[in-house]
Amino acid sequence: MKLKEEIQQRSDSTCELCGNKENLSLYTLEDFPGEEVDGSFMICSVCREQFEDPEKAEPNHWRCLNDSMWSSVPAVQVAAWRMLHHLKAEGWPQNLLDMMYMEDELKAFAQKGISNGEASAEIVHRDSNGAVIEAGDTVVLTKDLNVKGSSLTAKRGTAVRRVSLVHDNPEQIEGKVEGQQIVILTKFVKKV
């Protein structure tokens, strides 16, 4: 069976990114480190144009990745990861990236496809001791913090669990203190 026919059968003749059934074509990732069938997927003309030129990407179109990022097809996972990475400044794509699971080798391949300029501009969040904070980590406040717009004072020593990162500012994280979602400066926390 030809590759295109095999992929069409697997995808049920739909775009494996957005589910569109019109204007489909076969897309194969360059230098994919596995079987050609795993490195290929069906893509519609709308997704293809925006995937090949991410500057044309319409963020709302890519909300479809909320479903397709869970695909068992490696090429679809890579495409979803790369597009979410490109759009992460929108906010919601960063949340999906934080949830997304990929095998280490596949993620390394996906990262290779990102231009070096973007990779070097990666924002890193560090606590008061310089330790890297990642989404989902637990931190402890190192001083009492008055929460703006509230009468709440977050006390020193308070543990903030499952923090999320502010995608465009390395000095801020978000977390819940006494049931209230707040923004916290990283210089006032210590990673646990």
N, C-alpha and C positions, 0 to 999 in steps of 0.2 A: 504494500500500500504506500502511495506517495505521502510525503510529509504533510503537505497541505490538506490532503483528504483525511489523514489521521487526526490532525489538529481540529479540522472542521467537525469531525465526528465527536471528538472529546468535548469540544465547546458547544455542541448542539447548534452550530452555525450562529453563534452570538459573540459579540465583543467580550473578551474575558475580563476586561476592566470595567466597562459600564453596562453591559447587557444589551447594547444596541444590536439589531439584526440586519441593519442596512450598511452598504458600502464597506464590506469587510475585506481585509487582506491579511496575509500571513506576516508576522513580524518575528525576526530571529535576532536575539541579542548577540552582539559581536563578542568573540573570544569567550563564549560561555564554557565553563570548565566541566561540562558533562555531555550527556546525550543530546543530540540536536532537537529531539522531540521535547525534552525538558527545558530547553532554552528558547522555545518558540511558543507563540500564542496568537490567537485571532484578535485583531484590533480594528475598530471602526475608523473611518476617515477623520472624525472629530478628535478622538483620542490620539490618533497617530500624529496629526498636525501639532497638537499641543505637547505630546510626549517628545517629539523630535526637536521642537523649539519651545522649551519651557517658558520663555518670555511671553508667549502667547497664551499661557495657561489661564483658564477661567476657573478660579477656586471653587465656585459652586458646582461646576461640572464634575469635579474630582471628589465630591462627597460620596460618590459611588464606591470609592476605595474602602469605605467603612465595611463593605461586604467583601469585595474582591481581595482585600489584603489577607483574608483567611484562606485563600485558594491553596490547594495542595500542589499546584503547578509552580515549580521553582521560578520560571521566567515571569509569571504573573506577580509573585511575591517581590521579585527584584524591581519590576516596573512600578509596583505600588510603593515600595520603599523609596525609590528614587524620586517619584513625583511628590510623595508626602514630605520628603526631605526638602525638596525645592520650595514647597508651599508652607513650610513650618512657621513662617512669620505671621501667617493668618491666625494662628492659635490652635484651632481645632486639629490641624494635621499633626502638631506636636503631641497632642493627647493620643492620637492613633499610633504614632511612632512609639510612644511609651508603652502601649499595650501590645504592639506587634511582636510576634516571635518568629525568628528565623534561625536556621542552623548557622553556626559561626562562619563556616566556609562560604556559605551563600551570602551572608551579610558582608563579608570582606569583599566579595565580588561586586555586590551592589555599591559599596563605598568607592570601589575603583572607578566606577562610571561617573562619579561626581567630579567636576572640574577641581583642580588643585586650589584655585582661588577660593572656592567655597569651603573646601575642607580646612584651609588654614584659618578661615574666619569663624570657625566653630566656637561657639560660646561655652566657656567652662565656668561652672559655679563652684566657688571654694568657700569653706567655712573660715572662722577666725584664726584657725591654725594652719590653713592652707590645704586641708584635705578636700578632695573633690566630692561634691554633693551630686547625687544622681536622683532622678525622679523615683519616688517610693521610699527614699531613705528616711530615717528618724533622726531628728536633731534636738538639741536642748538649748534653750535660751540662756545666754551668758549675762544678761542684765534685764532689769524690769523695763518693759516697753509699753508706753502709752499708745493705744490704738486710736488713730485719727478717726474722727467722726463717731466716736463711741466713748462710753464711760469706762470701758474695759481697760484694765492694765494687765498685760501678760507678764506674769512673775518670772523672775530669774529661776532657772532650774526646771521650768515647764518643758515636758517632752512634747514635741510636735511630730506626729507620726505620718507616714506616707505623704511627704511633701511633694509638691509639683514645682517645676522650674518655670520661671518667667523667661520665655523663649528669646526675647530680645534684650535682656538686661542681666549680665552675669552677677550683679550685686543684689538681686532679689529672688526670693522663692515665695511660694504660697503654702499655707497650711491652716489647719483648724485649731483654734485655741478656744476652749470653753464653748464649742459648737459654732463658733463664728469663723468664717474663712477670712484670713488676713494676709497681707503682703508683709514679708519680714526681710530686713536687710541681712545679707549673709555674714556681715562682719559682727553680728550679734548672736550668732549660733555656733554650736560645736556639734559636729557629726558624732553619732553614737556608734 
